[in-house]
Amino acid sequence: MRLTSIRWMIVLILVMTSAVPAASAAAPPGPEVSARSAALLDADSGRLLYEKDARRRMSIASVTKIMTAIVAIEHGNLSEKVTVSSRAEGVEGSSIYLQAGERIPLEHLLYGLMLRSGNDAAVAIAEHVGGSVEGFVYMMNEKAEYLGLSDTHFANPHGLDHPDHYSTAADLARLAAYAMKNPVFREIVSTEVKTVPWPGEKWHRKWYNKNKMLRFYRWADGVKTGYTKKAGRTLVSSATRDGRRLICVTLNAPDDWNDSMRLFEFGFQTFSPVRLVEKGQAFDYARKADEEGRLLQAAAAADFVYPLSEDERQQIRLEPVVTHPLDRVGEEGKRVGNVRIYLGDELIGTVPLLTRYGEEPSVWRLWPSVLQYVFGRGG
């Protein structure tokens, strides 16, 4: 069959299917939770799998220290010793009992910060890395802006209540997903027990992680707990199962451990990653062959994988947009458009289309691409 006939067959199929209205993209309802606000995020794709008032600005207590830790890790020297100030020693709330004048390695303070939630460690770290608490808070807010956390603002490095200190479940999930990409951060927050030598003392200090998710849920590998009277119980958790990482956030949650475990089970059991576009997959062909008989293709530059429920797989729609006539391009590696991926009426991603040379396709070789375009596919 000639290529022209094949192209008309594709056009006919697409015209026929374009009359079918796209389904609305509604994620399956999740479990009931005690949290005032909650979010469940697929870390790789950035998709929120569950939301309960997830964009409501709330007090967040010590889960603030996720930002404190990642800023310190990215800007500090872990082996450098931090001199504890009187301001750090005197800060209220949870403590690792620092004393002014002590010189503690930054790495050890980070363990005290994340395992025992030391507010004194937070101030000592902030003064060392940022030059002052105020300077470090500026760095925290700068990082929040860089990450696109538009509903987040920090007033301190520890999370004690302040009218200008807030975030949302959705923003905290994205922050944690970012932080968990850092191997030093991952190692710290996944540690259940840490023993460190202490200057001037005969005995080492032994810190147990307050995050009971590490013991309650077999796949948990982080992140941070928090509590103030105003914020209530706050928890940001990470769990990795079969190579997938989910981030769960519960704010003002009386039953936070069970909330988080229910949400993780909902996420892992309901959604699976599906390869919707495969790198090298061709979506259009030139009409004319070159001197060697090769045809130029518009092919996907990358894979696109997205978590979907079983029902949502039927709602996927691919829309290739080729903006340059392939017959006039005549070279490989040129961007000629993109593939838009829709879940119902919602655009969930795009993949660039690059030119490459390939063989003239037969109708049978084109058929999988046609079905992919029309119905989507698993992977």
C-alpha positions, 0 to 999 in steps of 0.5 A: 500500500502506498504511503499516501493511502496510509496517510489518508487512512490515518486522517480518516480514523482521526476524523472519526474519533474526533467526534467522540467527546473527551472524558473529564479527568477526575481522579478516583476518590481516596480514603477519608482522613482526619487531616484538615488538609492533605496531599498525595504526590507521585514524585516522578511525574509531579501528579497529585493523586489525592487532595483534601483542601491541599492548597489551603495556607496553614501553619506547618510546625516543624516540617519547616525543617525540610526546607532548612535541611535542604538549603543547608545541605546545598549551601553548607560544608557538612564537615565544617564545625558550627559554633553554637550561639547563645541565641541558638541555645536559648530558642524555645521548643524541642531541643537537642540541648546545645550549649553556647560555645560548642563546636559541632559538625554541620552534618551532626546538627542536621541529624539532630534537626531532622531526627529529634527536631531540634529548634536549637539546631535549626538556629545554629544551622541558620546562623552558620549557613546564612550568616544570620537567622534572617539571612538564612530565612531569605535563602529559604524563601528564595528557594521556595520561589525557585521551586514554584511554591507560590503558597509558601512563606517562611519566617524562621528556620524551625517552624514555631508559629508566626503569622507570616510562616505558612505553606500548603499540603501541595507545596510541601509535597513538592518540596519533599519530592525535590529534597528526596532527590538529594542523597545526603538528605535521603540518608538523614531522613531515612535513618532510624537511630543515629549515634554521634560523638559529642565534644566534651562528653565521655558518651556519644549521643544517640538520637531516635527518629521521631518519624514513626512511619519508618517503623509503622510502614515497611516502605517508608523512607522519610521525611519529617514530623511536626507539632505546635498547638496552632498547627496541630500534628503535621507530617510529611512522609515518603514511601518507595515501593517497586521503584515508585516514590510517593509523598504524603502530607497531612496537616492538622491531622489527629490520626496522622500515622493511619492517615498516611498509611491509608493514603499510601496504600490508596496511591500504590494500589490505585495508580500505576505508571503508564508509558504514554509516549515512547522515545523514538515513536514516530508521529508523522512522515515526509511524503518524499524520500531522499536520494537514498530512499529514506523518509524523514520522521517526526519522532518523540524526543523522550518517553512520557510516563504518567501514573493512571488508574485503570479507568483513566487509561481510556481517557488518554488522548495524544495530539501531535502538532507538527509545525514544519513541513517535513518535506522542507526540513531535510535534516535530522535532529530538528525540532518540528513540533510536539506531542500533547498528552491529554487526560480527558480535557486536561493537558498533562504534558508535552513531548518535543518531536525531532526529525530523524530518518527511517524506513518507509512504513507499511500499514502494519507498522503504522497501525500501533501508532494509530491506535496509540494516538486514538486510544492511548496504551499501557506500558 
